[in-house]
Every structure is written in C-alpha cells, then in structure tokens.
Amino acid sequence: MSLEATTQKISGRAAATADLGSSVKFVFGEGVIYLDGKGGITNDNTDAACTVSMDIADFNAMLEGSLNPMSAFMGGKMRIDGDMSVAMKLQSIFG
C-alpha cells in the first residue's frame, strides 16, 4: 500500500491521537506520517516526541490487526526512538 493510501487509512483514526498528548512520527522508506497528538495528521517530516520506524507493509498489517504491535517490536520489525510512554499509548490507534 502506498504512503498516500496509508495516510488516508490512518486519518480516520487520527482523532484517537488526541489521547496521546504528544506527537508521533512513523518513518517508512516511502516517507513519513506525522500525528500531532491533537488529532492532526500530515506527511511532514517534523520532529516528534516519539519516532516509530518500520516497513509500511508491516504498519498496514498492524492497522488491519494481522500483526501485533508488541510482536513487531520484539521481532525487530519496528524500532522506537524517543518517549516510550507515548509509544505505549499507540494502542488507541491500532486497537
């Protein structure tokens, strides 16, 4: 799935990011998706409190529920930099 399609897919869930209280950036080879923590979403490569790096196919698998986020992290499919407490709140997006 393309970055544009993935951005569209997650934009419906962006309202849940208000619960994060902080910004998150997902970094893929194709580009980035930035969630401002207030429900806003862009593809701007802006600094964030938490940065999640992974393959876009794995990200989409998590959105669809076929890949568990904890399994992705423990299996090395996802790298997290920055505020880990923000990363723990991401379940509101993937749940």
N, C-alpha and C positions, 0 to 999 in steps of 0.2 A: 504494500500500500504506500502511496506517495506521501510526502510531508504534508501537502495541502489536504489530502483526504484524511490523514490522521489528525491534523489540526481541526478540521470540521467535526470529526468524530468526538474529540475531547471537548470541543467548545460547548456542547450540550451539558457536559459535566463540570464546566468551569465555575458555576455558581457554588459548587461544593468547596472550591478553593478558599472561599471566604473563611471557612472553618480553620484553615491552616494558619492564618495570622501572619504569614510570611511568604516570601517569593520562592518559586521553584523553577529551575530551568532543566528541561530534558534535552540532552545533546545526542543527536544522531549523525551519521555520516552525511545525510541529506540536508541537515540544518538543525534548527532548534525550535522548541516550543517553550515559551515563557509564560508562566502563570504568576500574576502579581499578588496573589493571596487575598484579593478583594473581588474575585470573580472575573477579572480581565485576562485575556489571552492574546498573545502576539507571537510572531516568528522573529522578533528582535533578539539579537544576541546581547542581552543585558545581564549585568551582574545579578546574582540571586543568592539568597541565604543558603540554599541547598541546590546542588547540581547533580543530576542523575544522568549518567552516560550509559547508553546501550544501543543495540541494534533496533531499528524501527520495527522490524518484523516481530521481535520479542516483546516490544512495547505494545503492539497491537494484540498480540496473544494475551497479554495481561489484561488489556481492556475488554477482550472477549471472554475472559475467565478461564482460558485454557492453559495459562501459565501463572502459577502462584508467585506473587512478588517476592516472598521470602525465599522460595526455591530459586528464583532468578538471581537474587543477591548471593545466596550461599553457593550457588553453582557457578558464579563468576560471570553471569550474563549481564549483570548490572553493577555499575560502580557508583558509589555515592560519595560526594565531597561536600564539606560544609556542615551545616547544622543537622545532625542526625535526628533530633527530635522533630524537625519538620518532615523529614523523610518518613518517620513512623506514622505521621498523620495522613500520608498519601492514601491510606486505605479508603478514605472517603471518595476518592476518585475511582479506584479500582474495584471497590466493593460493590 
